[in-house]
Amino acid sequence: MRKCYQSFKRLLTGQEGSMAPVAVAATIAMLFIILGVSEYMRLVITAAGIKDAMESAVVSVVNDNYNEVYHGVREGYAAGYEPDDTGFAASVDHGDIYGRMCFLLGLEEDGNSYVRYNNSGELEYRLKNLSVDIHNTALASPGGTYYADAEVTMEVPVRFAGKILSNMSVRLKVRAAYREKF
């Protein structure tokens, strides 16, 4: 035991190999930094992919409302109204944003939320609390913009060194607008 202690003491105090512990500590520190940066990048890429899919779904809903907006575009403004017995009534279709996102992202329904699992069966992320607000321009109001706002809560498990630390919860917001060209 004493011999082991002396050789360890000589390793730390001697000139030979004195950088070995520092090199090991620097390597471990760099490993932790790389793990942290790679987890951050995973979260950013996941959020960007979900936001792109949601944006695509909301744009599709706005484009699907073309038949309601056409009456107004024909008169020089973009608004969703259709004629009825007394004049015009608002006509807006909220579409199926969750359905489009399920198709684009491969989501599965799980109670009141939608989830995606990775190849090993672990939860990749959860989407819930979708809200859609379609802003209909006032009737016969030139220059107004017909748009849709959508928000969804995204929960992603934060992992470090193979273990889940907590969930990152972010509210993603998207806006798509329909504006007449001519």
C-alpha atoms as an extended CHARMM CRD file, in Angstrom:
* protein
*
       182  EXT
         1         1  MET       CA              0.0000000000        0.0000000000        0.0000000000  PROA      1               0.0000000000
         2         2  ARG       CA              2.8020000000        2.3430000000        0.9300000000  PROA      2               0.0000000000
         3         3  LYS       CA              4.5750000000        1.5680000000       -2.3360000000  PROA      3               0.0000000000
         4         4  CYS       CA              1.4450000000        2.4170000000       -4.3090000000  PROA      4               0.0000000000
         5         5  TYR       CA              1.1060000000        5.6870000000       -2.4030000000  PROA      5               0.0000000000
         6         6  GLN       CA              4.7160000000        6.6280000000       -3.1120000000  PROA      6               0.0000000000
         7         7  SER       CA              4.4110000000        5.9010000000       -6.8250000000  PROA      7               0.0000000000
         8         8  PHE       CA              1.1910000000        7.9550000000       -7.0000000000  PROA      8               0.0000000000
         9         9  LYS       CA              2.8790000000       10.8140000000       -5.1320000000  PROA      9               0.0000000000
        10        10  ARG       CA              5.8820000000       10.6450000000       -7.4730000000  PROA      10              0.0000000000
        11        11  LEU       CA              3.5150000000       10.7250000000      -10.4820000000  PROA      11              0.0000000000
        12        12  LEU       CA              1.8350000000       13.8850000000       -9.2410000000  PROA      12              0.0000000000
        13        13  THR       CA              4.9360000000       15.7090000000       -8.0340000000  PROA      13              0.0000000000
        14        14  GLY       CA              7.5010000000       14.5140000000      -10.5470000000  PROA      14              0.0000000000
        15        15  GLN       CA              8.2250000000       16.0850000000      -13.8900000000  PROA      15              0.0000000000
        16        16  GLU       CA              7.3980000000       12.9670000000      -15.8570000000  PROA      16              0.0000000000
        17        17  GLY       CA              3.7570000000       12.5180000000      -16.7780000000  PROA      17              0.0000000000
        18        18  SER       CA              2.6010000000       15.4810000000      -14.7480000000  PROA      18              0.0000000000
        19        19  MET       CA              0.2050000000       16.5210000000      -17.5050000000  PROA      19              0.0000000000
        20        20  ALA       CA             -1.5830000000       13.1650000000      -17.5560000000  PROA      20              0.0000000000
        21        21  PRO       CA             -4.2100000000       14.0880000000      -14.9040000000  PROA      21              0.0000000000
        22        22  VAL       CA             -4.7610000000       17.4770000000      -16.5220000000  PROA      22              0.0000000000
        23        23  ALA       CA             -5.2070000000       15.8490000000      -19.9300000000  PROA      23              0.0000000000
        24        24  VAL       CA             -7.7350000000       13.3730000000      -18.5190000000  PROA      24              0.0000000000
        25        25  ALA       CA             -9.6630000000       16.1540000000      -16.7700000000  PROA      25              0.0000000000
        26        26  ALA       CA             -9.6540000000       18.2900000000      -19.9450000000  PROA      26              0.0000000000
        27        27  THR       CA            -10.8930000000       15.3330000000      -21.9910000000  PROA      27              0.0000000000
        28        28  ILE       CA            -13.7440000000       14.6550000000      -19.5700000000  PROA      28              0.0000000000
        29        29  ALA       CA            -14.6800000000       18.3520000000      -19.5100000000  PROA      29              0.0000000000
        30        30  MET       CA            -14.7270000000       18.4690000000      -23.3270000000  PROA      30              0.0000000000
        31        31  LEU       CA            -16.8710000000       15.3280000000      -23.3810000000  PROA      31              0.0000000000
        32        32  PHE       CA            -19.4490000000       16.9900000000      -21.1030000000  PROA      32              0.0000000000
        33        33  ILE       CA            -19.4370000000       20.1210000000      -23.2560000000  PROA      33              0.0000000000
        34        34  ILE       CA            -19.9230000000       18.0830000000      -26.4410000000  PROA      34              0.0000000000
        35        35  LEU       CA            -22.7770000000       16.1110000000      -24.8390000000  PROA      35              0.0000000000
        36        36  GLY       CA            -24.4680000000       19.3510000000      -23.7540000000  PROA      36              0.0000000000
        37        37  VAL       CA            -24.1020000000       20.9800000000      -27.1730000000  PROA      37              0.0000000000
        38        38  SER       CA            -25.3620000000       17.8790000000      -28.9890000000  PROA      38              0.0000000000
        39        39  GLU       CA            -28.4590000000       17.7180000000      -26.7230000000  PROA      39              0.0000000000
        40        40  TYR       CA            -29.1090000000       21.4250000000      -27.3190000000  PROA      40              0.0000000000
        41        41  MET       CA            -28.8660000000       20.8860000000      -31.0760000000  PROA      41              0.0000000000
        42        42  ARG       CA            -31.2590000000       17.9090000000      -30.8560000000  PROA      42              0.0000000000
        43        43  LEU       CA            -33.8200000000       20.1070000000      -29.0920000000  PROA      43              0.0000000000
        44        44  VAL       CA            -33.4140000000       22.9500000000      -31.6110000000  PROA      44              0.0000000000
        45        45  ILE       CA            -33.7290000000       20.6040000000      -34.6080000000  PROA      45              0.0000000000
        46        46  THR       CA            -36.8000000000       18.9080000000      -33.1090000000  PROA      46              0.0000000000
        47        47  ALA       CA            -38.5050000000       22.2530000000      -32.4470000000  PROA      47              0.0000000000
        48        48  ALA       CA            -37.6630000000       23.5150000000      -35.9520000000  PROA      48              0.0000000000
        49        49  GLY       CA            -39.0850000000       20.3640000000      -37.5640000000  PROA      49              0.0000000000
        50        50  ILE       CA            -42.3100000000       20.5950000000      -35.5800000000  PROA      50              0.0000000000
        51        51  LYS       CA            -42.6750000000       24.2980000000      -36.3490000000  PROA      51              0.0000000000
        52        52  ASP       CA            -42.1320000000       23.6540000000      -40.0770000000  PROA      52              0.0000000000
        53        53  ALA       CA            -44.7810000000       20.9210000000      -40.0960000000  PROA      53              0.0000000000
        54        54  MET       CA            -47.2200000000       23.1060000000      -38.1850000000  PROA      54              0.0000000000
        55        55  GLU       CA            -46.5520000000       25.9870000000      -40.5620000000  PROA      55              0.0000000000
        56        56  SER       CA            -47.2450000000       23.7160000000      -43.5190000000  PROA      56              0.0000000000
        57        57  ALA       CA            -50.5060000000       22.5160000000      -41.9300000000  PROA      57              0.0000000000
        58        58  VAL       CA            -51.6790000000       26.0660000000      -41.1910000000  PROA      58              0.0000000000
        59        59  VAL       CA            -50.7960000000       27.2370000000      -44.7080000000  PROA      59              0.0000000000
        60        60  SER       CA            -52.8410000000       24.3250000000      -46.0460000000  PROA      60              0.0000000000
        61        61  VAL       CA            -55.8240000000       25.3750000000      -43.9160000000  PROA      61              0.0000000000
        62        62  VAL       CA            -55.5710000000       28.9590000000      -45.1800000000  PROA      62              0.0000000000
        63        63  ASN       CA            -55.2840000000       27.7260000000      -48.7720000000  PROA      63              0.0000000000
        64        64  ASP       CA            -58.2380000000       25.3800000000      -48.2620000000  PROA      64              0.0000000000
        65        65  ASN       CA            -60.3030000000       28.4220000000      -47.3110000000  PROA      65              0.0000000000
        66        66  TYR       CA            -59.8670000000       29.7670000000      -50.8290000000  PROA      66              0.0000000000
        67        67  ASN       CA            -63.4220000000       28.8420000000      -51.8060000000  PROA      67              0.0000000000
        68        68  GLU       CA            -64.7680000000       30.9420000000      -48.9090000000  PROA      68              0.0000000000
        69        69  VAL       CA            -62.4180000000       33.8350000000      -49.6430000000  PROA      69              0.0000000000
        70        70  TYR       CA            -63.0880000000       33.8830000000      -53.3950000000  PROA      70              0.0000000000
        71        71  HSD       CA            -66.2930000000       35.9180000000      -53.1080000000  PROA      71              0.0000000000
        72        72  GLY       CA            -64.3600000000       38.7010000000      -51.4180000000  PROA      72              0.0000000000
        73        73  VAL       CA            -61.3070000000       38.4880000000      -53.6930000000  PROA      73              0.0000000000
        74        74  ARG       CA            -63.5890000000       38.8870000000      -56.6740000000  PROA      74              0.0000000000
        75        75  GLU       CA            -64.7380000000       42.1880000000      -55.1440000000  PROA      75              0.0000000000
        76        76  GLY       CA            -61.1950000000       43.3650000000      -54.2800000000  PROA      76              0.0000000000
        77        77  TYR       CA            -60.5850000000       42.2100000000      -50.7000000000  PROA      77              0.0000000000
        78        78  ALA       CA            -59.6290000000       38.9320000000      -48.9840000000  PROA      78              0.0000000000
        79        79  ALA       CA            -62.2870000000       37.8230000000      -46.5340000000  PROA      79              0.0000000000
        80        80  GLY       CA            -64.2730000000       34.6610000000      -45.9090000000  PROA      80              0.0000000000
        81        81  TYR       CA            -67.9460000000       35.4850000000      -46.4310000000  PROA      81              0.0000000000
        82        82  GLU       CA            -70.6710000000       33.8840000000      -48.4890000000  PROA      82              0.0000000000
        83        83  PRO       CA            -74.0960000000       35.1590000000      -49.4800000000  PROA      83              0.0000000000
        84        84  ASP       CA            -77.0960000000       34.0820000000      -47.4310000000  PROA      84              0.0000000000
        85        85  ASP       CA            -80.7380000000       35.1540000000      -47.1880000000  PROA      85              0.0000000000
        86        86  THR       CA            -80.0850000000       38.4670000000      -45.4300000000  PROA      86              0.0000000000
        87        87  GLY       CA            -76.7500000000       39.5000000000      -46.9900000000  PROA      87              0.0000000000
        88        88  PHE       CA            -73.4280000000       37.8810000000      -46.1950000000  PROA      88              0.0000000000
        89        89  ALA       CA            -72.3790000000       35.5170000000      -43.4020000000  PROA      89              0.0000000000
        90        90  ALA       CA            -68.8510000000       34.7320000000      -42.2250000000  PROA      90              0.0000000000
        91        91  SER       CA            -67.6050000000       31.4590000000      -43.6710000000  PROA      91              0.0000000000
        92        92  VAL       CA            -64.3920000000       30.0780000000      -42.1870000000  PROA      92              0.0000000000
        93        93  ASP       CA            -63.0710000000       26.5130000000      -42.1820000000  PROA      93              0.0000000000
        94        94  HSD       CA            -60.6440000000       25.6350000000      -39.3500000000  PROA      94              0.0000000000
        95        95  GLY       CA            -59.4660000000       22.4750000000      -41.1190000000  PROA      95              0.0000000000
        96        96  ASP       CA            -57.7040000000       19.5260000000      -39.5200000000  PROA      96              0.0000000000
        97        97  ILE       CA            -54.2890000000       20.7890000000      -38.4300000000  PROA      97              0.0000000000
        98        98  TYR       CA            -53.6140000000       17.8470000000      -36.0960000000  PROA      98              0.0000000000
        99        99  GLY       CA            -54.4850000000       15.4400000000      -38.9180000000  PROA      99              0.0000000000
       100       100  ARG       CA            -52.0450000000       17.1160000000      -41.2900000000  PROA      100             0.0000000000
       101       101  MET       CA            -49.3370000000       17.2030000000      -38.6210000000  PROA      101             0.0000000000
       102       102  CYS       CA            -49.8900000000       13.5090000000      -37.8630000000  PROA      102             0.0000000000
       103       103  PHE       CA            -49.3630000000       12.7580000000      -41.5430000000  PROA      103             0.0000000000
       104       104  LEU       CA            -46.2380000000       14.9450000000      -41.8130000000  PROA      104             0.0000000000
       105       105  LEU       CA            -44.5980000000       13.9520000000      -38.5000000000  PROA      105             0.0000000000
       106       106  GLY       CA            -45.8780000000       10.3990000000      -37.9580000000  PROA      106             0.0000000000
       107       107  LEU       CA            -47.6720000000       11.1990000000      -34.6950000000  PROA      107             0.0000000000
       108       108  GLU       CA            -49.8560000000        8.8830000000      -32.6420000000  PROA      108             0.0000000000
       109       109  GLU       CA            -52.8320000000       10.0000000000      -30.5680000000  PROA      109             0.0000000000
       110       110  ASP       CA            -52.3670000000        9.5970000000      -26.8120000000  PROA      110             0.0000000000
       111       111  GLY       CA            -55.4020000000       10.8400000000      -24.8820000000  PROA      111             0.0000000000
       112       112  ASN       CA            -55.6190000000       14.6040000000      -25.3480000000  PROA      112             0.0000000000
       113       113  SER       CA            -52.1700000000       14.8870000000      -26.9340000000  PROA      113             0.0000000000
       114       114  TYR       CA            -50.1780000000       13.5270000000      -29.8570000000  PROA      114             0.0000000000
       115       115  VAL       CA            -46.8360000000       11.7990000000      -29.3950000000  PROA      115             0.0000000000
       116       116  ARG       CA            -43.9400000000       10.5420000000      -31.4410000000  PROA      116             0.0000000000
       117       117  TYR       CA            -41.7220000000        7.6620000000      -30.3880000000  PROA      117             0.0000000000
       118       118  ASN       CA            -38.2310000000        6.9690000000      -31.7280000000  PROA      118             0.0000000000
       119       119  ASN       CA            -37.0680000000        3.6120000000      -33.1320000000  PROA      119             0.0000000000
       120       120  SER       CA            -36.1980000000        2.2540000000      -29.6770000000  PROA      120             0.0000000000
       121       121  GLY       CA            -39.6880000000        3.0460000000      -28.3290000000  PROA      121             0.0000000000
       122       122  GLU       CA            -38.7220000000        6.0700000000      -26.2110000000  PROA      122             0.0000000000
       123       123  LEU       CA            -40.8470000000        9.2280000000      -26.2280000000  PROA      123             0.0000000000
       124       124  GLU       CA            -39.3370000000       11.7560000000      -28.6280000000  PROA      124             0.0000000000
       125       125  TYR       CA            -41.8550000000       14.5810000000      -28.0650000000  PROA      125             0.0000000000
       126       126  ARG       CA            -45.4780000000       15.3510000000      -27.1940000000  PROA      126             0.0000000000
       127       127  LEU       CA            -47.7960000000       17.9560000000      -28.7640000000  PROA      127             0.0000000000
       128       128  LYS       CA            -50.9090000000       19.2280000000      -26.9850000000  PROA      128             0.0000000000
       129       129  ASN       CA            -53.2160000000       22.2350000000      -26.5080000000  PROA      129             0.0000000000
       130       130  LEU       CA            -53.5110000000       23.2420000000      -30.1530000000  PROA      130             0.0000000000
       131       131  SER       CA            -55.4020000000       26.4780000000      -30.6360000000  PROA      131             0.0000000000
       132       132  VAL       CA            -56.3030000000       27.9740000000      -34.0060000000  PROA      132             0.0000000000
       133       133  ASP       CA            -57.6030000000       31.4920000000      -34.5380000000  PROA      133             0.0000000000
       134       134  ILE       CA            -58.6470000000       32.4730000000      -38.0430000000  PROA      134             0.0000000000
       135       135  HSD       CA            -58.8550000000       36.2290000000      -38.4490000000  PROA      135             0.0000000000
       136       136  ASN       CA            -61.4690000000       37.0840000000      -41.0160000000  PROA      136             0.0000000000
       137       137  THR       CA            -61.1280000000       40.5090000000      -42.5930000000  PROA      137             0.0000000000
       138       138  ALA       CA            -64.1370000000       42.8000000000      -42.2490000000  PROA      138             0.0000000000
       139       139  LEU       CA            -66.6250000000       42.6210000000      -45.0870000000  PROA      139             0.0000000000
       140       140  ALA       CA            -65.7580000000       44.9570000000      -47.9870000000  PROA      140             0.0000000000
       141       141  SER       CA            -62.5460000000       46.1380000000      -46.3130000000  PROA      141             0.0000000000
       142       142  PRO       CA            -59.8700000000       46.5290000000      -49.0020000000  PROA      142             0.0000000000
       143       143  GLY       CA            -56.2520000000       45.8990000000      -48.0470000000  PROA      143             0.0000000000
       144       144  GLY       CA            -57.0350000000       43.6570000000      -45.0830000000  PROA      144             0.0000000000
       145       145  THR       CA            -55.2790000000       40.3650000000      -44.5870000000  PROA      145             0.0000000000
       146       146  TYR       CA            -57.0610000000       37.0730000000      -44.0010000000  PROA      146             0.0000000000
       147       147  TYR       CA            -54.7870000000       35.0550000000      -41.7020000000  PROA      147             0.0000000000
       148       148  ALA       CA            -54.6680000000       32.1390000000      -39.3100000000  PROA      148             0.0000000000
       149       149  ASP       CA            -52.7180000000       31.9550000000      -36.0510000000  PROA      149             0.0000000000
       150       150  ALA       CA            -51.9600000000       28.5780000000      -34.4950000000  PROA      150             0.0000000000
       151       151  GLU       CA            -50.2660000000       27.6780000000      -31.2280000000  PROA      151             0.0000000000
       152       152  VAL       CA            -49.3040000000       24.3030000000      -29.8160000000  PROA      152             0.0000000000
       153       153  THR       CA            -47.4530000000       23.1840000000      -26.6820000000  PROA      153             0.0000000000
       154       154  MET       CA            -44.4380000000       20.9820000000      -27.4000000000  PROA      154             0.0000000000
       155       155  GLU       CA            -42.8760000000       18.8710000000      -24.6530000000  PROA      155             0.0000000000
       156       156  VAL       CA            -39.5080000000       17.2490000000      -25.3310000000  PROA      156             0.0000000000
       157       157  PRO       CA            -37.6520000000       15.1060000000      -22.7800000000  PROA      157             0.0000000000
       158       158  VAL       CA            -34.1960000000       16.5640000000      -22.0700000000  PROA      158             0.0000000000
       159       159  ARG       CA            -31.6080000000       13.8130000000      -21.8990000000  PROA      159             0.0000000000
       160       160  PHE       CA            -28.0320000000       13.8980000000      -20.6760000000  PROA      160             0.0000000000
       161       161  ALA       CA            -25.7200000000       10.9020000000      -20.7240000000  PROA      161             0.0000000000
       162       162  GLY       CA            -28.6410000000        8.6100000000      -21.5890000000  PROA      162             0.0000000000
       163       163  LYS       CA            -30.9040000000        9.7130000000      -18.7270000000  PROA      163             0.0000000000
       164       164  ILE       CA            -33.9660000000       11.9560000000      -18.8340000000  PROA      164             0.0000000000
       165       165  LEU       CA            -33.3960000000       15.0540000000      -16.6940000000  PROA      165             0.0000000000
       166       166  SER       CA            -36.7030000000       16.8640000000      -17.2470000000  PROA      166             0.0000000000
       167       167  ASN       CA            -39.1340000000       17.9630000000      -19.9530000000  PROA      167             0.0000000000
       168       168  MET       CA            -38.6570000000       21.1030000000      -22.0010000000  PROA      168             0.0000000000
       169       169  SER       CA            -42.0610000000       22.6890000000      -22.6230000000  PROA      169             0.0000000000
       170       170  VAL       CA            -42.3310000000       25.3460000000      -25.3360000000  PROA      170             0.0000000000
       171       171  ARG       CA            -45.3330000000       27.0900000000      -26.8710000000  PROA      171             0.0000000000
       172       172  LEU       CA            -44.8360000000       27.2400000000      -30.6600000000  PROA      172             0.0000000000
       173       173  LYS       CA            -46.6640000000       29.9410000000      -32.6340000000  PROA      173             0.0000000000
       174       174  VAL       CA            -47.2600000000       30.1070000000      -36.3800000000  PROA      174             0.0000000000
       175       175  ARG       CA            -49.1050000000       32.5770000000      -38.6380000000  PROA      175             0.0000000000
       176       176  ALA       CA            -50.1670000000       32.0410000000      -42.2470000000  PROA      176             0.0000000000
       177       177  ALA       CA            -51.8360000000       34.7370000000      -44.2980000000  PROA      177             0.0000000000
       178       178  TYR       CA            -53.8700000000       34.8470000000      -47.4800000000  PROA      178             0.0000000000
       179       179  ARG       CA            -53.5630000000       38.0090000000      -49.5080000000  PROA      179             0.0000000000
       180       180  GLU       CA            -55.0540000000       38.6440000000      -52.9150000000  PROA      180             0.0000000000
       181       181  LYS       CA            -52.5110000000       39.2610000000      -55.6620000000  PROA      181             0.0000000000
       182       182  PHE       CA            -54.5930000000       41.1060000000      -58.2240000000  PROA      182             0.0000000000
